[in-house]
């Protein structure tokens, strides 16, 4: 009995050690570094740009569209800005989403958000069902009645596709950390409203090197 128990214990320990060795042998999945979008040749290649001190901030407002090199996605919960920041040769700058703020319609500035918050809100326009037909009129009376049966079901996005979108977004987002200029990438700000209701936009970078403000016209 004692020998059998000891044998079982040895087999159990061996199995655990074997599994641990297998796990250790597998190469770790390294996170994709946020490298951003290649900056344009000069700030004037963007729709808007402004200079303060040694820094120049350039940007374009893309609304609820998330343009990545692999294609364009959309989000109803965030608005996106493609931004580039420039300085003299050899200049390095601390970058993070929190360094950027967006003031919409002269209201309280919105702080830049990490790309990870955006991923779950993403949609692929090509996967969306066509717009439903106009509301049908009731067969009785003159009042209009919505045809709820024509409401398209929500689109289910496979987890594998979500992961691919995560990788795309991370690579296209503004890089973080102490970076050599110029750098460019996407910035995200929580905003659910329609972009055609936006009358004014002001993008601000604030960091150790100073503050740059840029007026954007949507």
N, C-alpha and C positions, 0 to 999 in steps of 0.2 A: 504493500500500500504506500509506504513511504517512497519507494523507488518510483512508482507510477506518478505520484504527486510531484516529485522533483523533476521527472521527465516532462510532465505537462508544463511546469513552471519554466523550464529551460526553453521549451518550444515557443511559449508565449513571449518570453523575453527576446528570443531570436527573431520572431516575427516583427515585434515592435522596432528593434534595431534595424532590421532590413528595410522596413518602410521608411524609417528616418533617413537611412542612407540613400534610398531612391529619391526622396524629396530633395535632399541636399544635392544630388547629382543633377537635378533639373535646373537649367539656367533660369535665373530670376527674370521676370518680365519687367524690363526697365520702362519707366514712364516716358512718354513722348515729350520732349522739351518744346516749350512754346518759343518758336523761332520768329513768329510774326510773318507779315507779308513783306516782300522786298520793297524798301522805300523807293519812291520815284526819284528820278534824276535830280529834281530840285523842288523846293516848296511850291514854286509857281505852277508845277504840274498838277497840283491839287486845286479844287474849286476855290478854296479859301485858305489864306495863310496870314499870320501875324508874327511880328518879332518884338521881343522884349529883352533888352540886354544882349546876351550872346545866344539866346535860344530863339528858334523859330518853330512855331506850331502850325501845321498844315492839316487840313481835314476835309472830308466829304461826308455828308449825312446820307445814310442809306435807308432810313426809316426802319420798318420792321423786317427788312431784307438782310440776310446774313450771307454776304458774298465771300466764298472761299475759293481757292484755286481749283478745287474739284467740282464746283458748282454752287448754285445759290439755294439756300434754305430760307425759311421764314420763322418768325416768332411773334406771337400776339402780345407777349408780356414784356418785351424789351425793345428799345430802339438801339440802333447800331451806328457807330461812326468809324470810318476808316481814317486813322490818324497817322501822321508822320511827324517826328520831332527831330530837328536839325541843330547843329552847333559847329563851332570851329573844329578843324581837324584835331583829333586826339581827345576831344571832349567826351567825358563819361557822365552818365546821368542815372540817378536812382529812379527806377520805374516800377509802378504797381498800379492796379486799378484804382486804389484809393487816392492816387495823385491827381486823378482827373475828376472833374465835376461838370455836369451839364445843367444849365438853367433853361427851362422851357416856359415860354410865355411869361417871363419875369417872375416866376414863382420860385419857391425854395429849391436851391440846387440839388440835383441828384448825384450821388456818389457812384463812381464806376464800380461795377460788380464783377466778381470772378466768373470766368467762362463756365465753370461747373454748374452754376445756377441756371444757365441758359439752356444747357443740353436737353433737359427734360421738357422744355417748352418748344423744341424745334419741330418743324414740319417740312416736308418736301412738297412743293407746289404740284409736282407731277403725280403725287399720290393722292391728292385731294379729289373728292368726288365733284362732278360738275355742279354749278349752282342750281338750286332747286327752282322749279318753275314758279312763275308768279302765283300769288295766292289765288286759289280758285274761289269763285263765287258760289254761295249756297244755292241749291235748287229752289229754295223757298225764300220769299222776301227779297229785299234789295241789298241787304247788308253783306259785306265780304267776310268770308270765313277762311282761316288758314287751314291748309291741307296738311295736317301733322304727319300723315302717312308718308308724305314725300320727303320728310326730313332725313338726310343721309346719315347712316350710322357713323360713329367715330372711327377713324382709321387707326388700326392697331399697327404699331411700329415694332418689328422684331428687335429683341435685345441686341442681336449681333449688329443690326443696322444702327441702333443707338450708340453702340460702342464705336463704330466707324465714324459716326458724326462727332462723337467726343474727341476722337483723334484729330479729325479735320479742324474742329474748333480750337483745340489746344494749340495746334501748329499755326493757325491764322491769327491767334490773339496777340495783343501787345505783349512782348516779352517782359518778364519781371527781373528785378535785381539791378545791380550796377552794370550798365551797358554802355558800350561805345556807340556814339552817334554817327550817322543817322540810324534811327530805328522806326519801324512802322508796324501797325497791326490793328486789329479790331478792338473797339471798346464797347461796353454794354451798359445800358442804363435802364432801370425798371420803369416802364411806362406802358400803360394799357390803352391809352387813347388813340384816336385816329390822327394820323399825321397831317391830314388836310385841315385840322383845327389848330395847327401850330403856326403862330405868327412870328415868333422870335426864338432863336437858339443862341446860347453862348457857352462855348467850351472853354474850360480853364484847366491848365496844368499848374500845380503848386508843389514845389519840392525844395530841396536844399539849394538848388541853383537859382531859385526865384520863381516868379509867377508870370505866366503868359496867358492872355485872354484872347479868344477868337470868336468873332460874331459869324454865325452861319445863317444863311437864308434857306429855309427848307424848300 
